Amino acid sequence: MQNINAKKPIGIFDSGVGGLSVLHEIRRALPGEDLLYVADSGHAPYGDKSQQFIEQRSIAISEFLISNNVKAIVVACNTATGAAIATLRSRFSVPIIAMEPAVKPAVSLSKTGVIGVLATSRTLAGDNFVQLFARHGGDVQILGQACPGLVEQVEAGDLSGPAARLLLERYVHPLLEQQADIIVLGCTHYPFLASLIQEIVGPTVAVIDSAAAVARELYRRLEVEQLLANDKKVGTELFWTSGSLAQAEPIFSQLWKENVDLNSLCDRRLSKNCCC
């Protein structure tokens, strides 16, 4: 007999639209699940915010998702994972799935023994990332590259223009000069730039991210908890943003690859004092 809680939706959140790259993989792996996605675009990027601020936002958004009766939460943001995952898991009883840059598979794939990781400065400086380097970097050289401005390009829907290309060339070329043959995308916004990154680095350099691995881990956790939805039904999606609806709707539709009916998530609603 199916667990009654299996009918509940899954909550996913990110600092902005980047987590839609993870949502695509979750939808592919779990076609029958109802998905609730929150983009905190009104406060993006998280990479230049304090840990306390990111933690507070992550708690508030998670409380909003819990109030919408989710059965699990995916923190589809590497920066929020580093700043808040321990706190979220201590406060909430639902399964919480975190992001982790794909350093481990990169180590096994690299032939030159040099791996480049593109990420926000906050992610690269976090304890989680330092520990990740320590666990998997023994036999390879791992080069972390902070990428100011890239999140903003994706939030604006600029995935291939001159400004995005100029930034990427600035960040990627030093890694190539040091013989990196794997580029790990350590921010969920960056997979939307993967085609441009691949064009810049050329066919001999692999570009990888962890979205599919996160979707598999979510599937595994739901299966263990007997929370998988009936895969014979078609899952739905609901979307919220803390940013401007007028600005966000075309970007959401562009990245989700179909028209999105977007809802506004104001700070008053997150603080439970909203009358809107």
WODACOR-V382498 format. One record per backbone hydrogen bond with DSSP energy under -1.0 kcal/mol. CO is the residue of the C=O (numbers start at 1). NH is the residue of the N-H. E is the energy in kcal/mol with one decimal. If there is no record, write none. Layout:
# WODACOR-V382498
co=<CO;CO>
nh=<NH;NH>
e=<E;E>
This chain:
# WODACOR-V382498
co=<3;4;5;9;10;11;12;13;14;17;18;19;20;22;23;24;25;26;30;31;34;35;36;37;38;39;39;40;46;50;51;52;53;54;55;56;57;58;59;60;61;62;63;65;66;72;73;74;74;75;77;78;79;80;81;84;85;86;87;88;95;97;101;102;103;104;105;106;113;114;115;116;117;118;119;120;121;126;127;128;129;130;131;132;133;141;143;145;147;149;150;151;152;153;154;157;161;162;163;164;165;166;167;168;169;172;173;175;176;181;182;183;184;187;189;190;191;193;194;195;196;197;198;202;206;208;210;211;212;213;214;215;216;217;218;219;220;221;222;223;230;236;238;239;240;241;244;245;248;249;250;251;252;253;263;266;267;268;269>
nh=<6;7;8;71;36;74;38;76;40;20;21;23;24;26;27;28;29;30;33;235;10;238;12;240;14;41;242;43;49;54;55;56;57;58;59;60;61;62;63;64;65;66;67;70;69;11;97;13;76;77;81;82;83;84;85;88;89;90;91;92;73;75;103;106;107;108;109;110;141;181;143;184;145;186;147;124;125;130;131;132;133;134;135;136;137;115;117;119;150;153;154;155;156;158;157;159;165;166;167;168;169;170;171;172;173;176;177;180;179;206;116;208;118;190;192;193;194;197;198;199;200;201;202;205;183;185;214;215;216;217;218;219;220;221;222;223;224;225;227;226;233;35;37;263;39;265;248;249;252;253;254;255;256;257;241;270;271;273;272>
e=<-2.0;-1.3;-1.8;-2.9;-3.0;-2.8;-2.5;-1.8;-2.3;-2.0;-2.2;-2.4;-2.2;-2.4;-2.8;-1.9;-2.4;-2.6;-1.5;-2.8;-2.7;-2.4;-2.8;-2.5;-1.9;-1.0;-2.1;-2.4;-2.3;-2.3;-2.7;-2.3;-2.5;-2.6;-2.3;-2.4;-2.6;-2.2;-2.6;-1.9;-2.4;-2.7;-2.2;-1.3;-2.0;-2.9;-2.9;-2.1;-1.4;-1.5;-2.2;-2.3;-1.9;-2.6;-1.8;-2.7;-2.4;-1.4;-1.3;-2.2;-2.5;-2.9;-2.8;-1.3;-2.2;-1.3;-1.3;-2.0;-3.3;-1.8;-3.5;-3.4;-3.3;-3.2;-1.5;-2.3;-1.6;-2.1;-2.6;-1.9;-2.6;-2.1;-2.3;-2.0;-2.3;-3.0;-3.0;-2.1;-1.7;-1.5;-1.9;-2.8;-1.4;-2.6;-1.6;-1.1;-2.4;-2.6;-2.1;-2.5;-2.8;-1.9;-1.9;-3.1;-1.8;-2.0;-2.5;-2.2;-2.0;-2.3;-2.8;-2.4;-2.7;-1.2;-1.4;-2.5;-1.3;-2.7;-3.0;-2.0;-1.9;-2.7;-2.0;-1.3;-3.3;-2.9;-2.1;-2.1;-2.1;-2.2;-2.4;-2.3;-2.4;-2.5;-2.4;-2.4;-2.5;-2.1;-3.6;-1.1;-1.6;-3.0;-3.0;-2.2;-2.4;-2.9;-2.7;-2.7;-2.9;-2.4;-2.0;-2.5;-3.1;-1.2;-2.1;-1.8;-1.8;-2.5;-1.3>
